[in-house]
Amino acid sequence: MKKYIYPFSIILIVIVAYNFPDYFVEYNGVKFNKFIIPILQVIMLGMGSTITEEDFMAIVKTPKLVVIGLVAQFMIMPLLGFGLTKVFDFPVEIAAGLVLIGCSPSGLASNVMAMLAKANLALSICITTMATLLAPILTPLLMKTLGGELIEIKFLSMVWDMTKIVILPVVLGVLANRFFPVLMAKIKNILPCFSMVGIGFIIIIVTASGQKSLETVGGLLLLAVFIHNVGGYLLGYFSAKLLKLKEKDARAIALEVGMQNGGLASALANELGKLATVGLASAIFGPMMNISGSLLASWWGTKKNND
């Protein structure tokens, strides 16, 4: 049950934030959303510090699998999110949030779930790494293409936002790990806890900021996000199977496709100045994917891998 404590804790505090939003928006005139970018930058720096030369060597050894995973990542979820906006009659900014979470890369949570699911962990890490590095170009491009009819997307501005949130901290983390390995070894011990608390903080702030919008579309948005999340697992897994990939590879790709970086999507929504609307889908997606991912990984972990 320990692996479910965190997602269920997030659900509990989200309920509190929804019912008492005024306590989670600002304090003494200081708006809490100002801390979203710095928190995410520290989390991405932590991710960068975990990237090793072996990760890139694994990409060289299995380029076909990584390319399949990346194509699935940046095709299935963006198109599925876009399709859901046509099914559900959401206000345009809420709909744009569904597209945005779909256009985001996968996050570290997918690597944890891949390990629990007896999936190809090396492949999972490679896809997460490459998706994160490609996201500063692909996320704005996909968002401009699929979400441009919903809200105004300034391509170059979003590229810069992604660069300062993702690329610069990741590169700094890689360099710090190389030149200050002893110091980073100590810091890496506390980074997972910081990441969990930081993502929880971001989700709470988005929930409180968007409480009024959630009152209007909360139930339907929950359903849409659930379809988006589970649809990612299913389409990712069966796409890999259609390409005759091994079971462990299909599991890794399914988790990479179905689990998105909700914190990054929330940060981008904040940079757009639309945290209370565009950021809502990502705030719901985060806790939901942790619960669904844990359940799926635990189920897979009990099944025989016949590869």
N, C-alpha and C positions, 0 to 999 in steps of 0.2 A: 504493500500500500504506500510505501514511502515515495515512490515515483509519482504518485498522484497528489501528494500534499501541495506541491507548488501550484499546479493549475487550479486546484480547488480553492486554494487560498486567494488566488487572483480573482476567481469568480466571486468569492465572498466580499473582497474589498471593492470590486466593481459594483456590486449591489449597494454597498454603502455609499460609494461615490455617486451612483445614480440617484439615490434617495436624498443625499445631502451634498449636492454639487458645489454649493458656495464655499465649502471648506477646502475644496481641492482645485480651485481656479487661481486664487491669489491669496497672499497674506501681507498685510500692511502695505498694500499697493504694489507688491512684487508679484508679477504673474509667473506662475509655475512653468508655463510652456516655454519660457526662456531657457530652461535647463535641459530641454529635450535634445537639442543638437550636441551640447558638450557631453551629455551622458552617452549618447550613441557613438560619439567619436572615441570615447574611452573604451567602449565595448568593441568597436572595430579595431582599435589599437591592440586590444587583447587577442582578437582573432588573428591579426597580423603576426603577433608574437608566437603563434602556434604553427605558422606555415614554415615548413622546412624544405630543404633541397630534395628530400625524398619524395615530397608531395609532387614536385614538378617532374621528377624522374618517373613517377607513376603515370603521369599524363603522357610522357613520351612513349612509355611502354604500352599503354592502352588508349591511344588517341581515338580509335573508333568508338569505344564505349563512352568516353567523355563527350565526344561530339554528339552522339545520340542523346545523352542526358541533357546537354545544353540546348539542343534543338527542341527536345520535349519540354524543357523548362520554360523557354521563351516563346513557345508556340501554344502549348495547351492552356496554360493558366491565363495569359492575356486574352486569347480568343474565347475561352470559357467565361471569363469575367465580362467581356464585351457582349457575349450572347445572353448572359443573365440580365444585362441592362435592357435588353429587348423584351425579355419575358416579364420582368417586374417593372411596374410603373413607378419608379422612384423619382424624386426630385433630381435634377441634373447633377448637382454636386454630390449627392449620396451615390448616384450611379457612377460618377467619375471615381469615387473611392473604390468601388468594386474593380474597375479597370486598373487602378493604380496598384492595388495589392496583387493583382494578377501579373502585372508587369515588373514586379519586384523580384530580386533573386531569392534563392533559398538562404537559410540561416544556419547557425551552429546547431540548433535543435534537431535538424534532420540527421546530423552526424551521430548524435547521441542515440536517436531512435534506430538508426541503421545498425549500430552496435547491438542494441537489445533485440533487433529483429533477425540477427545472424545473416545480415546482408553483406554486400561487398563494401566494407567500411572505407577502404582506400579509394574506391571509386566515388563514394559519397563525399569524402573530403575533397577530392579533385574537382568534382562538379561544383561544390559549394565555393571553393576557392576561385575557379574560373568564372563562375556566374557572378560572383562579387566583383571581380576585376573588370568584367565586361559590362556590368550594370550601368556605370556612368554614361555609356553611349546607348546601350540597348533600351534601358528603361525610359529615358526621355524620348527616344525615337518611337518606341511602341506606344507610349502615352500620347505623343503628338498625333500618331496615326489613328489610334483607336479611341482616344478620349478627347481629341481636339474639338469634336463636335459638341461635347458636353461643357467643357470649360476651356478658357484660354490657356494654352501651354506655350511658354517661352522656352524653346528648345535649348538654346545656349545657356540661359539662366539655370535650367534644371540640370544641365551637364555640369555646370560649376557647383551647384548644390550637392550633386552626387559625388563630385570629386573631393570637395572639402569634408563631406561626411564619411566617405568610404575610402577612396584611394589614398589620400594623404595620411590618415591614421593607420591604415593597413601597412603602407610603406614604412612609416615611422616604427610600427611594431616589428616588422621584419628586420629593420636596421638595428633597433634596440636589442633584439634577441641575438643578433650576430655580434655586436660589439660590447654588449653588457650582459652576457649570459647569466652571470651569478645574480645580478640585481633582478633581471627579468624572471629568473626561476622563483624568486621570492614573491614577486608581484603576481605571477601567474597562479599562485595558490589562492589568492583572494579574488582574482578576476571573475571566476565563475559565479561566486556569490554576488559580486557587484553587478554582473550582467543580469542575473535573475531579479535583483531588487530594482535595477535600472529599468528593465523592460516593464516590470510591474508598475513602476512609477509612471512611465509613459502611458500605459494603458489606462490607468486611473485618471490622469489629466485629460486624456482624450474623451473618456466617458463623461466626466464632469462637464467639460466644455460643450459636448454635444448632447447633453441631457434632453433639451427641448426637442431636438430632431429625433432622438431615440423614442420619445413619447409618441411621435407620429408614425414612424416606420419600424420600430424596434422588432416586432414579431416577424414581419416579412423579411427584414434585413438579416435576422438570425437564420431564417430558412435559406435565403440566397447564399449567405456565407457558408452554411453547412453544405449545400450542393456544390459550391465552388471548391471547398476543401476536400470533400470525399470524392468528387468528380476528378480532382487532380490525382488522387491515389489510384483510382480505377483506370483512368486513361493512361497515366504514366506506366502502370504495371502491364496492362494489356498491349500497349504500344511496343513495350520492350519484348513481350512474349511473341508478338507478331513478327518481330525481327529475329526471333529464335535465340534470344539471349538467355543465359543461364538464370536459374531461379534467384540466386543471390544478387545478380546484377539487376534483375527486374525489380526486386524488392528495394534496392538502393535508389533506382531511378524513380520508383513510385513515391518514395518518401521525399526525394529531392523536389519532385514536381508538386506534390500536395502540401508541402510545408514551406511557407514564404517568410521573408524577413519583415514581420509586421512592424517592428520598431522603426525600420528604415522608411517604410511607407508612411507611418505617422509623422516622422520628421519631415518628409517631403511635403505632406499635407500642411504641416505647420509653416514651412517656408513659402508655400503658396498663399498663406494667410487664410486657410480654410480648414483648420484643424477640427472645428466643431461639426463639419459636414463631410468633407472629403476624407477626413481621418477616421470616421466611424467604422467603416468596413474592416480596416486593419486592426482597430481596437478589439473588435469581436473575433476576428480571425486568429489572433494570437492565442488567447486561452483555449479556443475551440480546437486548434490544430494540436496543441499540447496534449489535450485529453484524447482526441481521436488518434493522434500519432502514438501515444502511450499504449492505447488499447490494441491498435493494429500491430505495433512492434511486439507487444507481449504475446499476442496470439501467434504471430509468425515465429517467435522465439520458442514456442512449445511444439512447433511442427517440424518434422524432419525435412532437412534440405537434401534433396536427392542428387544434387550436382556432384 
